[in-house]
Structure formats: C-alpha cells, structure tokens
C-alpha cells in the first residue's frame, strides 16, 4: 500500500514512535495498563488548566461522535431542554443525536461562514427559560471556522446554564482554559490535535455537573457517569478498552510535551495554516472563511474560476504524489478542504502547493 500523508482534520499523520506503541499487546486488567489510563486522565486535566478537585476526565470507547452522544444523552434529564448552536455539519449532528434520543431541544442555526452570535444566544436563553444546557462546536471542520466559545460562555454562564463544547478538532491544538470559561463538559478525541490514533474520545467534566447526571443516561454503553464511576476507582474501563490506541495516545501526550505543549503545537498549526492560505492565494484559490474567524485546523477553499476538473481527479493527482486532502462539505458552495494538523510542517505545505500548481498547469489554469 502506497504511503501518503493526511492533510485532514483527523485521523491524521502520526509519528513512527506513536505507531510503534501499538505493536504491544496489553491486558485490560493489568495494573500497569490501568495506571496508564489514570496518567492520561491527569495529563488531560493539566492541558485543560483545571484541577482534580473541580474537574475529572472520562475516556469513552468509540469515535468523537460517541463522546458527544455520551454527554448529550447522559447529562440531560427528563425535564431538561437543550439549546444547540450550529453553523456546520457537526453542530447539526448534535441536533440529530438529540432528536434520536428524544431530548427536547431548540436549534439555533447560523450560516456556515458566520460564528454563532453570543447576543442572540443570550436573547434565546431569556426567551426560553426552560433551557438548561447549551451545546456548540468550537472548531467546526465543515468550513474550518473557529467559533467564539469565550463570548458564548459568558452568555451561558450569566444565565446559569450548563455549557457543553465539542472541541473535537481544537483541544490540544488551541489552548482552552476550560475552568476559566466555565465549560462544564468538553469533548475531544484521541485522533485529533494530540496526534494519537482513532479509538476513543475523552470528556473533561465539571465534577459537580457530572455528579448531577447520575441515573439520567439513556444508554448503557454510553453512560457517562457509570463509565466515570468505574474508571475513577483504579483506571479500569467498564467494557473492553482499545488498548493499542490507549498506548499510542499515552506516547502522543509525551510527544506533545516534548514539542513544547499546546502553545508550541498551536504555533506550528497556525504557521502551517497561514502559509497554506498565502500559497493558495498565489494560485488564485481563495478561502471560504474570512481571516477573522478562520481556524488553524482545516481550511475550506473555493475552486479556481473556470475549472473543469472534479474533486476526485484533483484528489488522485495529489494522493499519487504523497498527500490526501478532503472534499468540501459546504452545501451552498463548491469547495474542497485542506487540513494542516498532525505531523505536518511547512515543507509539507509547500510541497502540496507545488503539486497543486503542477496540476492546475496541466489543466490550463
């Protein structure tokens, strides 16, 4: 199988040392393994700038969506109502989860190229006092926009509501002061900015709010409180854990620290992103999101004017030369996406743009 690098929002390109950790088979009941789980939980609290007294971490088998569904279906009770702020497919997926689970919710939809407005959320909370929880996505990879969770958090907390943030594609690559913002549940995934591999999500939980969720879960396997209660004792997962993925993630956390932590990784991602947008503009390719809200994780681009090629044609040309990019997900515009997280550096961005320049020349553009 031909090797290539992933210019995607996760799964992403990992280091050889992270991959090698998965060569070891570990028993889930082994004390050494359980201590790895406990260490991961402590390290994630440190990255979130919160203490064990106020917050705790739950690891949940499955993709990031499993983690989001675990939170939404575990912390909302029979008399609760959810406000979902959405400006992309992943915010809309929250609404889909709530609909399937029978959770009463109000959907506040914003255009894909605009951030949810904190003032509009404040008004909605005033008009709908029965709302108990507010949920939104931080880095919406549908478009690449980075939503302003800080201003929304102020509106949510001033109204006395619980705040749920899907930070799937931002945590570890964008510094998030979870406690300072008053985020009650933050969800992310092993295969994103911490640069592990797919297999589990993690939830950074306000302890008090987590305690209040006991007995509310609508699912057995996704019961957030029960998962925490078992894990809190000695690091044991309730059901079979993805051992190889856990070992890889532990190594990825070490490598994040070696790089200089979130500040250093964030700088690398931001520099990659700036270079990418600059080089693409030189090719006549413009970003979908304006500079004020463009996130450092993934960028949506319009196709060049008068193009006649398909995404699949461009994708295959680039993949054959060592990189994989993403199709567009913005329904009202013809676009494609390029991510720059993972083991990706400036030389990769320049190489990609050189490949794309060659492709466009072959197409007479």
N, C-alpha and C positions, 0 to 999 in steps of 0.2 A: 504494500500500500504506500503510495507516494506521500511523503511528509509535507505538510504546509502549516503556516502559522494562521491563527484565528484572529481576524480583526472584527470581533463580535463582542456583545456585552456579556458573554458568559453562556456556556463554557468558554474558557479562554486558554491561551497558550500558557502552560505551566513550565516550571524549571525541571531539569532532569532529576534534581535531588528530591523534589516533591513526588515525581513519578516513581522513583526508586523505593520510597516508603511503602508503596502498595505491593511490593514483592514479598512482604512479610505477612504471614497468616497469624491472626491473633484470636484468642478465645475471649468471648464477651464477658465471661465470669471472672477472668483473671484480674487480680488486684492491680497489677501494673497497668492494664488497659483501662480499668476504671479510674485510676489516678490521672491518666492522660485526659479522659473526659473532664475530670474536675479541674485540671490545669487549664484546659481550653475555656471552660466557663469563667474562670478567674481572669484570664487574659482578655476575654471579650468585654468584661466589665471595665477593665482598665482602659481599653480602647474607646469605650463609651463615656469615660470620665465620670463614672458613678461608683458608689461604694456597695459592698455586700450587705450593709445594714439597710440600704434603701432599695436596692435592685438585685435581681437574680437573673440567671440565664437558663433557658430550656433549649436543649437540642432536640430536633424533631426529624425523624426519618422522612425522606422524600425531597421533592424539589421545593423551590421557594414558594410556589403556589400552595403547597401543603402547609407551609408555615403560616401563610396569610389566612388560609381557611381554618387552621387550628385556632388562631386568635379570634377571628370573627365569630366562629361557632362556639367558642369556649367562654368568652368574656361577656357576651350579651345574653341577658336573661329574658324570661317570657314577657316582662313588662318594659324592656328597653327598646330604644329605637336608634338607628344608626344614620348619620349623615355621611355620605360618601362624596368627596370632591374628586372629580375625574376630568382629566384632559388628555386621555390616551387609552390604549387598549388595556393597560394593567389596572388603572382605576376602574374602568368598566368591568374588568374581571371581578373586582371586589363586589360590584353590584350583582353580577351573575352568581357569585358564591352566596350572597345574602338571599337572593331570590330562591335558589335551590334549597337553602336551609330554612326558609320560612322566617327569616329575620326581617322585621319591619324596617324599612329604610327610605330615606329621601336622597335622590341623586341630584347633585349639583354639577352640571356639565359645563365645561369651559372649552373653547376652541383648542385644538391640538397645538397651536403655536402661541398660546397665551397661558399664563400661570393662573391657578385659582386665586381669586381676589379675597383677601382676608376680611375686607369690609363687607363684602357680600355674604361671606360665611357668618360674620358677626350678626348681620341682619337676619339671616335664616335661623340662627340659633335663638334670637329674640322672638321671632315669629312662630317658632316651633319648640316651645319649652319642654316638650316630651322627649326631645332628642337627648340621649345620654352619652353617646360615643361619636366621635368624628374620626374618619379614616381617609388617608390620602397617600399618594405615591410621592416619593422625594425625587428620584431620578427616573423620569418617565421615558423609557427607552423606545417607545413608539416613535418619538420625534427626536429625543436627545435633550429635551428641555429639563432644566433643573428647577424644580418648584421651590417656592419660598416657604419652607416649613416654619421658619422662625416667626414670621408675621402671623401665619395661621395659628401657630401655637399660642401666641398672645391672646388671640380672639377666643380660642377654645378654652384656655385655662381661666380667662377672666369670666367666662360663662360657667365655669365649674364642671366642664365635661371631660371625659376620658379621651385621650388622644392616641390614635393608632397610626403608625407610619410604616409604610412599605419602603424600606431603604435597601431594597434588594441589590440594586446596581450602584449604590453610592457608599454604603458603610465600608470603611477600610480604605476608600479612595477619596472620600470627602470627610473632613473632620466634623463630627456631630456631637455637640455637648448635650447628651440625652437628658440628664437631670436638670441642667440649666434651662432647657427649653420646656421641660415638663412633659416630655414624651412618656406615655405610660406603657406602650408596647411597641417596640421597634423590631421589625422582621428583616432578616437578610439571609444570605445563602452561602454555602461553602465554596461555590464555584464562581464567585464574583471577584470583588476587589482585593480580598485577602489571598486570592490566587491559588485556591485549592481546586478540587475536582467535584463534580456533581454527586449528590447522595444524601445530603441533609440540609435543613435550614436551621436557623437559630433565632430565638426570640429573647430580647432583652426586656425584662418585665419589671415594672414597679411592683415591689413586694406586696404592698397594701392592696393594690388593684388585683393582683394575682390571687391573693387570699379570698377576695370577694367573689372570685369566679368559681369557687368550689361547688361542684354539683350542677353547674349550668351547661356543661358541654353537650352538644347534640351528636357527638361522635365518640365511639370507643377509642379508636386508634389515634384520633387527633385531639384527645382530651388534654388540654394544655396543663391544667392543674395536676391531673394524675401523673402525667409524664414528669412534671417537676417534682412531685412528692417522692416518686421512686428514685429519681436521679439525685435528689438532694441528700439522700441517706448516705450513699457511698459511690455515686457515679454510675450506677447500673441503669441502662436503658430499660424501659418496660418490655419492649419487644426487640427482636433481633436488630442490632445496630449495624450500620455499614462500616465494619471495622477498618477496611482498607482506606476508605475515604477519611475516616477519623484520623488515622495515622498520617495521611497526606496533609490534612488540614493543620495538624499539630506542627508539622515541618514548615508549612506555609506561614504560620504565625511567627515562627522563629526567623524566617527569611524577611518577613515584613519588618521585624525589629532590627535586623541587620541592615536593611536598606535605610533605616532612619525613621521608622514608624510611619504613621499616616501623613505627617507633614511632607516627608520626602517623597512618598509614593504619590501623593496628591500633586506635588510639583511636577513629577515625571509625566503623569497623565495630562496635566494642564499644558505642559510644553509640547507633548505629542499632539494634543488637540489644536493648539494654536498653529503649529507647523502644518498640520493637515489642512486646516481651513485656508491658510496662506497659499500653500501649494495648489490646492484645488481651485482657488480663485484665479491663479495664474493660468489654469487650464480652461477658464471660462465656466467653472462649475460653482454655483452659489449654494450656501447652506439654507435650509428651510427655517431654522430658528435664528432670530436676531442675536447679536452679541450680548445683549443684556441678560438673556436667560439661557444661553447655550451652556449645557453642562459639559464636563470634561471626559465623559464616559463614552458616548457614541454620538455621531453627528449624522443627521439626515441631509442629503443633498438632492437638489433638483438635477435632472438630466440636462446635459448641454442642449442648447437650442438646435432645432432641426436634426436631432438624432434619429436614426432609423434602426438602431440595434435593440435587441431585447436584453433584459437583465441577465438571463441565463447565458447569453453569448458573452457578455462582458465578464460575468462571474467565472465562466470556464476559462477564459483567456487569462484572468488574473490568478485563478487557482493553479493552473498549469505552471505558473511562474512563481508559486510559493506562498500565496496568501488567499484566504477566504473572507469575503465580505458578506453583507446582509442585504436581503431585498427590502424595499420600502414597506412601511406599514401604515402610511398616512393615506386615508381613503380619498381625500379630495385633491390630492396632488400626486403626480408621477415622480417617485423618488426612489433612492437607494440609500443604504446606511453603511457607515464605516465606524467600527469601534477601535479604540486605541488603548484598552486596558490589558492586563496580563503582562507577560514577558515581552513587551513591545517597546522599542526605543526609537530615537529619532532616525536612525539608519533604516529601520523598517518602514517608517512613514515616507521617507524619501524614496526608498526602493519601490514601494507601492505606487507612488505618484509617477515615477519614471515608467513603470509598467502601464499605467493607465494612459499616460501621454502617448506611448507607442501604440496602444490600442486605438486611441482616438485618431491618430495619424493614419492608421490603416483604414479607418472608416471615413477618411477625408474631412475630419473635423479639426 
